[in-house]
Amino acid sequence: MMKLYTTKAQFYDRMAQSAGKHYIDEAKLIGKIIQDNANGNRVLDLGCGTGAHAAELIKLGFKVLCSDLSKEMLAIAKKKTGAECLKMDMRRFSLRTKVDAVICLYNTIMYNRNGEELKSTFNACHGCLNPGGVLIIQVISPNLLRKAKDSTFLWDLSKKDKLIQSTFIQFPKLTNHFTFLNTRSKIEESDWHEMRIFPLNAIKEVLKNTGFDCIRTIKDKTTVYIICRRQ
């Protein structure tokens, strides 16, 4: 598993903040979507990372279950939220108690390597939702993809730690190369993330084939939310 999610997990929130993530505003939007479309307040945060969205949703009165494949990220999420945290793969999981909404945010869905894995993820989401339950997916916008192509960014993680992110796109493959640099020890560590770009129409088609009705799409300059309901 990638270092950003394991041995370097303590730097994740700092990187996200430097990249312009606005967890409070996003959680308010997500909470409003759930309130308007779901029949309850029990939420699964699929690929929760450090639990930043979950923490804000809990403040808004939602009962959140956190899940991630990384035990290091889950440890941070547990400390941040106090919620139940489950280590599981988004492509194959089940819950003992169904939920009213599933959220899969911050491009997590792009770690599915092909259409079959995407289908498996949506099937698992369908199986854990109550009838009429809501699935909310967040993916990078086409506009930001064009901007990010062959780009390099430098993030300050601490007084001595820096992160260099280089993004390479050869559709449908997106590769992020992270270099962690300790300016005191001069130690460099590399971390490669391979992701898949799924066209929005392709995502919606798989959702339809796995028992979801797409009810709304929200777009801005950086992100796209796909909101759908379990049939």
N, C-alpha and C positions, 0 to 999 in steps of 0.2 A: 504494500500500500504506500501511497505517496507520503513523503516526509512532512508536507504541509499539514497533513491530517494525523500525523503520528508524532514523531520526535520533535517537530516544530509547531505542534498544535497551539502552543502558548502564544504564538505570534499571529494566529489567524485573525483575531478580531482587530488587531492593529492594522493588518494589511487591508481588511475589508473597509475599515474606516478611512484609511488613506485613499482607497479606491472610490470613495464617495457613497458607500452604502448608508442608507437612512433607515435603520431598523424600526424606529418608532413610527415614522410616517407610513412605512410599508405595512407594519402590523395593524395600524388603524384602518388602512384600506382593506386588508385581508379580513379583519374583524367585521367590518361593515358588509363585505361580500357574504361572509358566513351568516351573519344575522339576517340578511335579506333573502337568503336562498336555502339555508339548511333548517332542519327541524329541531336542532338541539345545539349544545355548546361543547360537546366532546370532540376534540381535535387530535389527529395524528400528524405530527410534524415529521415527515419522511425525509431522511437525510438532513437532520436538524443541525448538524455541525456543532457549534458551541452553544446552541440554544438561545441565540440572540432574539430571533423572532418569537420563539416560544415564551421567553421571559416577558416580553411585552404583551403577548396575547393573554397570559395569565393575569397580568395587571388589569386587563380589560374584562376579566371575569370568565374567561374560557378555561375549561379543564383540558390540559394538553398532555399528550403522551409523546415523549421524544424517542426517536429512533435514528440510528446511524450505524455504519459499518465499522467505524473507528472507535475503539474503546477509549482512546485518549480524548477525542472530541466529546464523547459521552460523559467522561469524568468532569470536564469543564461545564457541560450542559447541566449535569446533576447539581453541581455546586451553585450554578447561576439560577436555576429554576426551582430546585427541590422537587421536580416532577419525576414520575416514573420514567426510566430510561432503558430502552431495549436495544441490544446489539443485534442487528439483522440486516440482511441484504434486501434492497428494495425490489429486486427481481423475483424473490421467492420468500414470502413471509405470510403469516396469518396471525390473527389476534383472537384471544379468548372472548373479548367483549367488543362488539362492533362500535364504530364511531360515527359521528354525524358529518364530519368533514376530514379530508386529507389534504394537506398542503405539501407541495414539493417545490422548493424555492431555490433561488440563486443558481440556476442552471444545473441543478443536481441531475435532472432528467437526461442531460447530455452525456452522462457517464454510461448510459446504455450504449453498447458498441454496435448494435444493429437493430433492425426492425423487430426481430424475434424477441430480443431482450426488452425492447420498449413494450411490446405486447405483453410479455410476462409481468412487467411492472404494473401495467394498467389492469391486468387480470387480478393481481394481488390487491391492488387498491379497491377494485370492485368488490372483491370478496370480504373486505373488512369494513365496508360502508353499510350503514342502515339503508333501506329502500328510500330513495329520494335524497340520499346523501350527496355532498358536494365535493368535487375534486378541483383543486386550484393548482395550476402549474405555472411556474415563472421561467421564461427563457430569455436569452439575450436577443435584443432587437436586431433586425437586419441592418439598420442604420449603424448601430454600434459595431456589428461584425465588420462592416466595411471600414470603419475607423480603426478597429483593432488589428486589422490584417498587417502582418509584418511590422508590428510596433514593439517598442521597448519602454518599460516604465521602471522607475526607481522609487522604492518605498523605504522610508525610515521606520524601522521597527523598534529601535531603542537607541540609546546614545552610541552604542558600539555595534549594533546589528542592522544590516541593510538587506533589502531584498530586491533583486533585479528580475523583472518579469518580461520575457520575450514571447510574443504570440505569433504563431505561423499558421496560416490557413491554406489548405489545399482541399477544397470542397469534395466530400462532406466531412473531412477530417480537420479538427482544430487541435493544435498542440501548444501547450503552455510550457515553457522552460523557465523554471525558477532557480536562481542562484542565490543562496544564502551566504552573506559575507560578514564575517566578524572582523571589524577594522582594527581591533587590538591584536588578536592572535593571527590575523591574515588567513584564517582558514576559510575555504570556500567549499560549499556543498551544493550539488546539483539535484534537481528534482524535476522529473518529466511527467506531465499530465496529458493524456490523450483523450479527447472528447469527440463526440459526433454531432454534427449540425443536422438537425431534422427540420425540413421545411414545415411551416405551420400547417399547411394543408395535409401533409403526411401525418403529422401528429393527430390532427382532428380525425383523419380517416381511421387510424388505429384506435382512437378513443371510441368512435362509432362502432367499430367491429368488436370491441370488448364490453359493450353495453352501457355506453355513456352518451348523453345528449349534450352537445356544446351549446351553452345558453348565452355566452357573452365572451368577447375578447376585448381586453383593455391594452392599448398601446401608448407608449411614449417614446422619447428619443433613445432610451437605453434598454428598455425591457418590455416584454409582452406577457400579460397574464391571460391564460386560457381557463375559463370557468365552465365546468360541466357538471351534469347531474347524473347520478346512477339511475338507470332505468328500473 
